Amino acid sequence: MKNKQVLRLTQCALIAALAYIGFQFLRIDIPVGTERTAIHLGNAVVVIGALLAGGPWGGLAGALGLTIADVTSGYLTSAPKTFILKMVIGLIAGGIS
């Protein structure tokens, strides 16, 4: 039982780290008026993580990784919305599998 929990925690940490890297280092910033948005690979990591680790765990891991990326890269006002939306993406993707 304990080994299974350690494995799940390790998977979630890896998904969160990959989502962070997918946003932080593999993004293209696009100015939109006075705001900005980005095209990045973090969402793909959330979906793949949800498919591999299950919806709730993969969604939570991806949401945490992308929320931390938002906070550390100047998208602070988007962080709460990011957490909720990425969690929903993970739940939907996990529910499909």
PyMOL commands that set and color helices and strands:
alter all, ss='L'
color gray80, all
select helices_A, chain A and resi 2-24+42-53+55-72+76-96
alter helices_A, ss='H'
color red, helices_A
select strands_A, chain A and resi 27-32+35-40
alter strands_A, ss='S'
color yellow, strands_A
deselect
rebuild
show_as cartoon
